[in-house]
Amino acid sequence: MFITVIHRISDPDQFESSAKSATERIPPHLKLHQYLSGNDRKTATCLWEAPSVKDVQEFLEPVSGRFSRNEYIPLNSDAAFGLPAPSTV
């Protein structure tokens, strides 16, 4: 399933540093397709592919929860367009 995560960032420098190091240890059952940061660096959006929202939450909250409020949105793939081809995650 595809999941969008909206990050409302309170400390952009810490968030970006933490997120960058976390990308080196993403578990094999998760796939990060996109990371998009706003110009003000206080909002970012990520596109994940994972078995469940809970899987993404369990990975991201320890990494970014101190520096951002995260909203997890499971996507309706049937109604969406422009999504990447599903991987084997």
PDB file as gemmi writes it, atoms N, CA and C in Angstrom:
CRYST1    1.000    1.000    1.000  90.00  90.00  90.00 P 1                      
ATOM      1  N   MET A   1       0.836  -1.170   0.000  1.00  0.00           N  
ATOM      2  CA  MET A   1       0.000   0.000   0.000  1.00  0.00           C  
ATOM      3  C   MET A   1       0.884   1.237   0.000  1.00  0.00           C  
ATOM      4  N   PHE A   2       0.352   2.334  -0.565  1.00  0.00           N  
ATOM      5  CA  PHE A   2       1.064   3.602  -0.571  1.00  0.00           C  
ATOM      6  C   PHE A   2       0.537   4.472   0.563  1.00  0.00           C  
ATOM      7  N   ILE A   3       1.449   5.185   1.207  1.00  0.00           N  
ATOM      8  CA  ILE A   3       1.118   6.024   2.353  1.00  0.00           C  
ATOM      9  C   ILE A   3       1.839   7.356   2.184  1.00  0.00           C  
ATOM     10  N   THR A   4       1.093   8.424   2.319  1.00  0.00           N  
ATOM     11  CA  THR A   4       1.698   9.754   2.348  1.00  0.00           C  
ATOM     12  C   THR A   4       1.848  10.151   3.807  1.00  0.00           C  
ATOM     13  N   VAL A   5       2.989  10.740   4.123  1.00  0.00           N  
ATOM     14  CA  VAL A   5       3.210  11.275   5.467  1.00  0.00           C  
ATOM     15  C   VAL A   5       3.464  12.767   5.329  1.00  0.00           C  
ATOM     16  N   ILE A   6       2.667  13.543   6.046  1.00  0.00           N  
ATOM     17  CA  ILE A   6       2.856  14.990   6.086  1.00  0.00           C  
ATOM     18  C   ILE A   6       3.548  15.300   7.405  1.00  0.00           C  
ATOM     19  N   HIS A   7       4.701  15.944   7.308  1.00  0.00           N  
ATOM     20  CA  HIS A   7       5.481  16.311   8.486  1.00  0.00           C  
ATOM     21  C   HIS A   7       5.312  17.808   8.737  1.00  0.00           C  
ATOM     22  N   ARG A   8       4.871  18.182   9.935  1.00  0.00           N  
ATOM     23  CA  ARG A   8       4.806  19.579  10.383  1.00  0.00           C  
ATOM     24  C   ARG A   8       6.013  19.746  11.305  1.00  0.00           C  
ATOM     25  N   ILE A   9       7.048  20.385  10.820  1.00  0.00           N  
ATOM     26  CA  ILE A   9       8.375  20.351  11.425  1.00  0.00           C  
ATOM     27  C   ILE A   9       8.604  21.535  12.359  1.00  0.00           C  
ATOM     28  N   SER A  10       9.039  21.231  13.577  1.00  0.00           N  
ATOM     29  CA  SER A  10       9.330  22.285  14.557  1.00  0.00           C  
ATOM     30  C   SER A  10      10.807  22.675  14.567  1.00  0.00           C  
ATOM     31  N   ASP A  11      11.687  21.761  14.187  1.00  0.00           N  
ATOM     32  CA  ASP A  11      13.134  22.025  14.167  1.00  0.00           C  
ATOM     33  C   ASP A  11      13.703  21.476  12.856  1.00  0.00           C  
ATOM     34  N   PRO A  12      13.718  22.293  11.800  1.00  0.00           N  
ATOM     35  CA  PRO A  12      14.133  21.799  10.485  1.00  0.00           C  
ATOM     36  C   PRO A  12      15.538  21.193  10.446  1.00  0.00           C  
ATOM     37  N   ASP A  13      16.494  21.802  11.120  1.00  0.00           N  
ATOM     38  CA  ASP A  13      17.857  21.267  11.073  1.00  0.00           C  
ATOM     39  C   ASP A  13      17.929  19.874  11.691  1.00  0.00           C  
ATOM     40  N   GLN A  14      17.331  19.694  12.851  1.00  0.00           N  
ATOM     41  CA  GLN A  14      17.334  18.392  13.512  1.00  0.00           C  
ATOM     42  C   GLN A  14      16.535  17.364  12.729  1.00  0.00           C  
ATOM     43  N   PHE A  15      15.390  17.788  12.203  1.00  0.00           N  
ATOM     44  CA  PHE A  15      14.561  16.882  11.415  1.00  0.00           C  
ATOM     45  C   PHE A  15      15.333  16.365  10.203  1.00  0.00           C  
ATOM     46  N   GLU A  16      15.938  17.275   9.438  1.00  0.00           N  
ATOM     47  CA  GLU A  16      16.644  16.877   8.225  1.00  0.00           C  
ATOM     48  C   GLU A  16      17.855  16.002   8.532  1.00  0.00           C  
ATOM     49  N   SER A  17      18.558  16.320   9.588  1.00  0.00           N  
ATOM     50  CA  SER A  17      19.710  15.502   9.983  1.00  0.00           C  
ATOM     51  C   SER A  17      19.271  14.093  10.372  1.00  0.00           C  
ATOM     52  N   SER A  18      18.235  14.022  11.181  1.00  0.00           N  
ATOM     53  CA  SER A  18      17.712  12.731  11.629  1.00  0.00           C  
ATOM     54  C   SER A  18      17.154  11.928  10.455  1.00  0.00           C  
ATOM     55  N   ALA A  19      16.414  12.590   9.576  1.00  0.00           N  
ATOM     56  CA  ALA A  19      15.824  11.905   8.424  1.00  0.00           C  
ATOM     57  C   ALA A  19      16.906  11.387   7.481  1.00  0.00           C  
ATOM     58  N   LYS A  20      17.940  12.170   7.277  1.00  0.00           N  
ATOM     59  CA  LYS A  20      19.019  11.744   6.378  1.00  0.00           C  
ATOM     60  C   LYS A  20      19.707  10.486   6.902  1.00  0.00           C  
ATOM     61  N   SER A  21      20.000  10.445   8.193  1.00  0.00           N  
ATOM     62  CA  SER A  21      20.653   9.252   8.744  1.00  0.00           C  
ATOM     63  C   SER A  21      19.702   8.056   8.738  1.00  0.00           C  
ATOM     64  N   ALA A  22      18.410   8.297   8.896  1.00  0.00           N  
ATOM     65  CA  ALA A  22      17.429   7.204   8.899  1.00  0.00           C  
ATOM     66  C   ALA A  22      17.291   6.557   7.523  1.00  0.00           C  
ATOM     67  N   THR A  23      17.507   7.321   6.458  1.00  0.00           N  
ATOM     68  CA  THR A  23      17.372   6.742   5.118  1.00  0.00           C  
ATOM     69  C   THR A  23      18.405   5.651   4.867  1.00  0.00           C  
ATOM     70  N   GLU A  24      19.470   5.654   5.624  1.00  0.00           N  
ATOM     71  CA  GLU A  24      20.500   4.621   5.475  1.00  0.00           C  
ATOM     72  C   GLU A  24      20.121   3.312   6.151  1.00  0.00           C  
ATOM     73  N   ARG A  25      19.050   3.344   6.944  1.00  0.00           N  
ATOM     74  CA  ARG A  25      18.659   2.124   7.669  1.00  0.00           C  
ATOM     75  C   ARG A  25      17.164   1.820   7.553  1.00  0.00           C  
ATOM     76  N   ILE A  26      16.584   2.146   6.414  1.00  0.00           N  
ATOM     77  CA  ILE A  26      15.176   1.819   6.173  1.00  0.00           C  
ATOM     78  C   ILE A  26      15.050   0.297   6.085  1.00  0.00           C  
ATOM     79  N   PRO A  27      14.138  -0.290   6.855  1.00  0.00           N  
ATOM     80  CA  PRO A  27      13.961  -1.754   6.799  1.00  0.00           C  
ATOM     81  C   PRO A  27      13.520  -2.214   5.408  1.00  0.00           C  
ATOM     82  N   PRO A  28      13.843  -3.440   5.067  1.00  0.00           N  
ATOM     83  CA  PRO A  28      13.535  -3.933   3.713  1.00  0.00           C  
ATOM     84  C   PRO A  28      12.045  -4.004   3.386  1.00  0.00           C  
ATOM     85  N   HIS A  29      11.169  -4.038   4.391  1.00  0.00           N  
ATOM     86  CA  HIS A  29       9.733  -4.104   4.105  1.00  0.00           C  
ATOM     87  C   HIS A  29       9.116  -2.724   3.858  1.00  0.00           C  
ATOM     88  N   LEU A  30       9.945  -1.659   3.925  1.00  0.00           N  
ATOM     89  CA  LEU A  30       9.489  -0.298   3.652  1.00  0.00           C  
ATOM     90  C   LEU A  30      10.253   0.266   2.465  1.00  0.00           C  
ATOM     91  N   LYS A  31       9.564   1.096   1.684  1.00  0.00           N  
ATOM     92  CA  LYS A  31      10.235   1.762   0.572  1.00  0.00           C  
ATOM     93  C   LYS A  31       9.827   3.228   0.572  1.00  0.00           C  
ATOM     94  N   LEU A  32      10.826   4.095   0.642  1.00  0.00           N  
ATOM     95  CA  LEU A  32      10.602   5.529   0.535  1.00  0.00           C  
ATOM     96  C   LEU A  32      10.746   5.907  -0.934  1.00  0.00           C  
ATOM     97  N   HIS A  33       9.648   6.377  -1.539  1.00  0.00           N  
ATOM     98  CA  HIS A  33       9.678   6.746  -2.950  1.00  0.00           C  
ATOM     99  C   HIS A  33      10.037   8.216  -3.143  1.00  0.00           C  
ATOM    100  N   GLN A  34       9.543   9.090  -2.242  1.00  0.00           N  
ATOM    101  CA  GLN A  34       9.775  10.525  -2.408  1.00  0.00           C  
ATOM    102  C   GLN A  34       9.884  11.215  -1.061  1.00  0.00           C  
ATOM    103  N   TYR A  35      10.716  12.250  -1.034  1.00  0.00           N  
ATOM    104  CA  TYR A  35      10.778  13.186   0.090  1.00  0.00           C  
ATOM    105  C   TYR A  35      10.732  14.573  -0.524  1.00  0.00           C  
ATOM    106  N   LEU A  36       9.723  15.355  -0.158  1.00  0.00           N  
ATOM    107  CA  LEU A  36       9.518  16.688  -0.718  1.00  0.00           C  
ATOM    108  C   LEU A  36       9.445  17.692   0.423  1.00  0.00           C  
ATOM    109  N   SER A  37      10.361  18.644   0.427  1.00  0.00           N  
ATOM    110  CA  SER A  37      10.416  19.647   1.492  1.00  0.00           C  
ATOM    111  C   SER A  37       9.911  20.983   0.973  1.00  0.00           C  
ATOM    112  N   GLY A  38       9.128  21.669   1.807  1.00  0.00           N  
ATOM    113  CA  GLY A  38       8.672  23.008   1.446  1.00  0.00           C  
ATOM    114  C   GLY A  38       9.820  24.000   1.527  1.00  0.00           C  
ATOM    115  N   ASN A  39       9.689  25.132   0.854  1.00  0.00           N  
ATOM    116  CA  ASN A  39      10.732  26.160   0.874  1.00  0.00           C  
ATOM    117  C   ASN A  39      11.066  26.631   2.282  1.00  0.00           C  
ATOM    118  N   ASP A  40      10.078  26.680   3.154  1.00  0.00           N  
ATOM    119  CA  ASP A  40      10.322  27.147   4.518  1.00  0.00           C  
ATOM    120  C   ASP A  40      10.909  26.067   5.430  1.00  0.00           C  
ATOM    121  N   ARG A  41      10.998  24.818   4.914  1.00  0.00           N  
ATOM    122  CA  ARG A  41      11.546  23.672   5.626  1.00  0.00           C  
ATOM    123  C   ARG A  41      10.718  23.301   6.866  1.00  0.00           C  
ATOM    124  N   LYS A  42       9.526  23.835   7.014  1.00  0.00           N  
ATOM    125  CA  LYS A  42       8.679  23.515   8.167  1.00  0.00           C  
ATOM    126  C   LYS A  42       7.584  22.517   7.824  1.00  0.00           C  
ATOM    127  N   THR A  43       7.495  22.175   6.550  1.00  0.00           N  
ATOM    128  CA  THR A  43       6.552  21.161   6.094  1.00  0.00           C  
ATOM    129  C   THR A  43       7.263  20.291   5.073  1.00  0.00           C  
ATOM    130  N   ALA A  44       7.051  18.990   5.188  1.00  0.00           N  
ATOM    131  CA  ALA A  44       7.594  18.052   4.210  1.00  0.00           C  
ATOM    132  C   ALA A  44       6.563  16.961   3.981  1.00  0.00           C  
ATOM    133  N   THR A  45       6.625  16.355   2.821  1.00  0.00           N  
ATOM    134  CA  THR A  45       5.737  15.253   2.474  1.00  0.00           C  
ATOM    135  C   THR A  45       6.579  14.101   1.957  1.00  0.00           C  
ATOM    136  N   CYS A  46       6.247  12.907   2.403  1.00  0.00           N  
ATOM    137  CA  CYS A  46       6.946  11.708   1.943  1.00  0.00           C  
ATOM    138  C   CYS A  46       5.927  10.732   1.357  1.00  0.00           C  
ATOM    139  N   LEU A  47       6.362   9.987   0.374  1.00  0.00           N  
ATOM    140  CA  LEU A  47       5.553   8.916  -0.194  1.00  0.00           C  
ATOM    141  C   LEU A  47       6.246   7.602   0.120  1.00  0.00           C  
ATOM    142  N   TRP A  48       5.566   6.774   0.885  1.00  0.00           N  
ATOM    143  CA  TRP A  48       6.083   5.470   1.302  1.00  0.00           C  
ATOM    144  C   TRP A  48       5.257   4.357   0.676  1.00  0.00           C  
ATOM    145  N   GLU A  49       5.884   3.204   0.567  1.00  0.00           N  
ATOM    146  CA  GLU A  49       5.183   1.975   0.230  1.00  0.00           C  
ATOM    147  C   GLU A  49       5.496   0.997   1.353  1.00  0.00           C  
ATOM    148  N   ALA A  50       4.452   0.399   1.919  1.00  0.00           N  
ATOM    149  CA  ALA A  50       4.631  -0.470   3.081  1.00  0.00           C  
ATOM    150  C   ALA A  50       3.424  -1.396   3.217  1.00  0.00           C  
ATOM    151  N   PRO A  51       3.584  -2.465   4.004  1.00  0.00           N  
ATOM    152  CA  PRO A  51       2.441  -3.350   4.245  1.00  0.00           C  
ATOM    153  C   PRO A  51       1.293  -2.649   4.984  1.00  0.00           C  
ATOM    154  N   SER A  52       1.637  -1.664   5.856  1.00  0.00           N  
ATOM    155  CA  SER A  52       0.589  -0.980   6.631  1.00  0.00           C  
ATOM    156  C   SER A  52       1.075   0.390   7.092  1.00  0.00           C  
ATOM    157  N   VAL A  53       0.140   1.230   7.489  1.00  0.00           N  
ATOM    158  CA  VAL A  53       0.469   2.530   8.076  1.00  0.00           C  
ATOM    159  C   VAL A  53       1.282   2.320   9.349  1.00  0.00           C  
ATOM    160  N   LYS A  54       0.898   1.340  10.129  1.00  0.00           N  
ATOM    161  CA  LYS A  54       1.589   1.070  11.394  1.00  0.00           C  
ATOM    162  C   LYS A  54       3.083   0.804  11.179  1.00  0.00           C  
ATOM    163  N   ASP A  55       3.421   0.100  10.108  1.00  0.00           N  
ATOM    164  CA  ASP A  55       4.831  -0.177   9.813  1.00  0.00           C  
ATOM    165  C   ASP A  55       5.621   1.117   9.604  1.00  0.00           C  
ATOM    166  N   VAL A  56       5.038   2.057   8.872  1.00  0.00           N  
ATOM    167  CA  VAL A  56       5.711   3.335   8.629  1.00  0.00           C  
ATOM    168  C   VAL A  56       5.796   4.136   9.928  1.00  0.00           C  
ATOM    169  N   GLN A  57       4.709   4.168  10.696  1.00  0.00           N  
ATOM    170  CA  GLN A  57       4.709   4.880  11.971  1.00  0.00           C  
ATOM    171  C   GLN A  57       5.782   4.350  12.912  1.00  0.00           C  
ATOM    172  N   GLU A  58       5.890   3.038  13.010  1.00  0.00           N  
ATOM    173  CA  GLU A  58       6.857   2.447  13.930  1.00  0.00           C  
ATOM    174  C   GLU A  58       8.290   2.783  13.539  1.00  0.00           C  
ATOM    175  N   PHE A  59       8.536   2.998  12.263  1.00  0.00           N  
ATOM    176  CA  PHE A  59       9.868   3.396  11.829  1.00  0.00           C  
ATOM    177  C   PHE A  59      10.091   4.899  12.024  1.00  0.00           C  
ATOM    178  N   LEU A  60       9.109   5.725  11.638  1.00  0.00           N  
ATOM    179  CA  LEU A  60       9.314   7.169  11.622  1.00  0.00           C  
ATOM    180  C   LEU A  60       9.207   7.868  12.972  1.00  0.00           C  
ATOM    181  N   GLU A  61       8.304   7.445  13.815  1.00  0.00           N  
ATOM    182  CA  GLU A  61       8.092   8.193  15.055  1.00  0.00           C  
ATOM    183  C   GLU A  61       9.359   8.286  15.916  1.00  0.00           C  
ATOM    184  N   PRO A  62      10.119   7.205  16.118  1.00  0.00           N  
ATOM    185  CA  PRO A  62      11.357   7.347  16.892  1.00  0.00           C  
ATOM    186  C   PRO A  62      12.392   8.248  16.198  1.00  0.00           C  
ATOM    187  N   VAL A  63      12.331   8.324  14.882  1.00  0.00           N  
ATOM    188  CA  VAL A  63      13.298   9.113  14.113  1.00  0.00           C  
ATOM    189  C   VAL A  63      12.921  10.593  14.085  1.00  0.00           C  
ATOM    190  N   SER A  64      11.646  10.882  13.830  1.00  0.00           N  
ATOM    191  CA  SER A  64      11.248  12.274  13.583  1.00  0.00           C  
ATOM    192  C   SER A  64      10.238  12.838  14.564  1.00  0.00           C  
ATOM    193  N   GLY A  65       9.680  12.007  15.416  1.00  0.00           N  
ATOM    194  CA  GLY A  65       8.608  12.446  16.308  1.00  0.00           C  
ATOM    195  C   GLY A  65       8.982  13.567  17.266  1.00  0.00           C  
ATOM    196  N   ARG A  66      10.261  13.696  17.578  1.00  0.00           N  
ATOM    197  CA  ARG A  66      10.700  14.781  18.474  1.00  0.00           C  
ATOM    198  C   ARG A  66      10.749  16.117  17.749  1.00  0.00           C  
ATOM    199  N   PHE A  67      10.845  16.079  16.423  1.00  0.00           N  
ATOM    200  CA  PHE A  67      11.047  17.293  15.643  1.00  0.00           C  
ATOM    201  C   PHE A  67       9.889  17.639  14.727  1.00  0.00           C  
ATOM    202  N   SER A  68       8.871  16.771  14.679  1.00  0.00           N  
ATOM    203  CA  SER A  68       7.736  17.047  13.804  1.00  0.00           C  
ATOM    204  C   SER A  68       6.485  16.317  14.292  1.00  0.00           C  
ATOM    205  N   ARG A  69       5.361  16.876  13.899  1.00  0.00           N  
ATOM    206  CA  ARG A  69       4.073  16.208  14.091  1.00  0.00           C  
ATOM    207  C   ARG A  69       3.761  15.555  12.746  1.00  0.00           C  
ATOM    208  N   ASN A  70       3.524  14.265  12.749  1.00  0.00           N  
ATOM    209  CA  ASN A  70       3.385  13.506  11.513  1.00  0.00           C  
ATOM    210  C   ASN A  70       1.949  13.031  11.317  1.00  0.00           C  
ATOM    211  N   GLU A  71       1.455  13.225  10.111  1.00  0.00           N  
ATOM    212  CA  GLU A  71       0.115  12.758   9.744  1.00  0.00           C  
ATOM    213  C   GLU A  71       0.272  11.686   8.673  1.00  0.00           C  
ATOM    214  N   TYR A  72      -0.315  10.516   8.912  1.00  0.00           N  
ATOM    215  CA  TYR A  72      -0.181   9.362   8.026  1.00  0.00           C  
ATOM    216  C   TYR A  72      -1.485   9.164   7.260  1.00  0.00           C  
ATOM    217  N   ILE A  73      -1.380   9.142   5.943  1.00  0.00           N  
ATOM    218  CA  ILE A  73      -2.572   9.048   5.101  1.00  0.00           C  
ATOM    219  C   ILE A  73      -2.425   7.872   4.141  1.00  0.00           C  
ATOM    220  N   PRO A  74      -3.207   6.796   4.357  1.00  0.00           N  
ATOM    221  CA  PRO A  74      -3.189   5.703   3.379  1.00  0.00           C  
ATOM    222  C   PRO A  74      -3.872   6.188   2.098  1.00  0.00           C  
ATOM    223  N   LEU A  75      -3.247   5.909   0.967  1.00  0.00           N  
ATOM    224  CA  LEU A  75      -3.762   6.410  -0.301  1.00  0.00           C  
ATOM    225  C   LEU A  75      -4.715   5.425  -0.973  1.00  0.00           C  
ATOM    226  N   ASN A  76      -5.670   5.973  -1.677  1.00  0.00           N  
ATOM    227  CA  ASN A  76      -6.575   5.200  -2.500  1.00  0.00           C  
ATOM    228  C   ASN A  76      -5.903   5.045  -3.861  1.00  0.00           C  
ATOM    229  N   SER A  77      -5.166   3.986  -4.034  1.00  0.00           N  
ATOM    230  CA  SER A  77      -4.393   3.782  -5.267  1.00  0.00           C  
ATOM    231  C   SER A  77      -5.260   3.702  -6.509  1.00  0.00           C  
ATOM    232  N   ASP A  78      -6.501   3.237  -6.357  1.00  0.00           N  
ATOM    233  CA  ASP A  78      -7.397   3.128  -7.506  1.00  0.00           C  
ATOM    234  C   ASP A  78      -7.799   4.502  -8.046  1.00  0.00           C  
ATOM    235  N   ALA A  79      -7.861   5.507  -7.181  1.00  0.00           N  
ATOM    236  CA  ALA A  79      -8.275   6.840  -7.596  1.00  0.00           C  
ATOM    237  C   ALA A  79      -7.090   7.760  -7.883  1.00  0.00           C  
ATOM    238  N   ALA A  80      -5.903   7.354  -7.479  1.00  0.00           N  
ATOM    239  CA  ALA A  80      -4.715   8.197  -7.641  1.00  0.00           C  
ATOM    240  C   ALA A  80      -4.132   8.053  -9.048  1.00  0.00           C  
ATOM    241  N   PHE A  81      -3.342   9.041  -9.446  1.00  0.00           N  
ATOM    242  CA  PHE A  81      -2.570   8.910 -10.677  1.00  0.00           C  
ATOM    243  C   PHE A  81      -1.169   9.469 -10.414  1.00  0.00           C  
ATOM    244  N   GLY A  82      -0.201   8.949 -11.145  1.00  0.00           N  
ATOM    245  CA  GLY A  82       1.177   9.387 -10.976  1.00  0.00           C  
ATOM    246  C   GLY A  82       1.953   8.626  -9.929  1.00  0.00           C  
ATOM    247  N   LEU A  83       1.344   7.607  -9.331  1.00  0.00           N  
ATOM    248  CA  LEU A  83       2.068   6.808  -8.355  1.00  0.00           C  
ATOM    249  C   LEU A  83       3.102   5.938  -9.066  1.00  0.00           C  
ATOM    250  N   PRO A  84       4.200   5.630  -8.389  1.00  0.00           N  
ATOM    251  CA  PRO A  84       5.160   4.702  -8.997  1.00  0.00           C  
ATOM    252  C   PRO A  84       4.550   3.301  -9.083  1.00  0.00           C  
ATOM    253  N   ALA A  85       5.136   2.487  -9.910  1.00  0.00           N  
ATOM    254  CA  ALA A  85       4.688   1.088  -9.983  1.00  0.00           C  
ATOM    255  C   ALA A  85       4.941   0.440  -8.624  1.00  0.00           C  
ATOM    256  N   PRO A  86       3.999  -0.342  -8.132  1.00  0.00           N  
ATOM    257  CA  PRO A  86       4.205  -1.017  -6.848  1.00  0.00           C  
ATOM    258  C   PRO A  86       5.451  -1.901  -6.889  1.00  0.00           C  
ATOM    259  N   SER A  87       6.198  -1.870  -5.788  1.00  0.00           N  
ATOM    260  CA  SER A  87       7.379  -2.718  -5.707  1.00  0.00           C  
ATOM    261  C   SER A  87       6.987  -4.035  -5.028  1.00  0.00           C  
ATOM    262  N   THR A  88       7.958  -4.804  -4.712  1.00  0.00           N  
ATOM    263  CA  THR A  88       7.704  -6.101  -4.072  1.00  0.00           C  
ATOM    264  C   THR A  88       7.848  -6.022  -2.562  1.00  0.00           C  
ATOM    265  N   VAL A  89       7.622  -4.828  -1.983  1.00  0.00           N  
ATOM    266  CA  VAL A  89       7.734  -4.657  -0.538  1.00  0.00           C  
ATOM    267  C   VAL A  89       6.636  -5.430   0.152  1.00  0.00           C  
TER     268      VAL A  89                                                      
END                                                                             
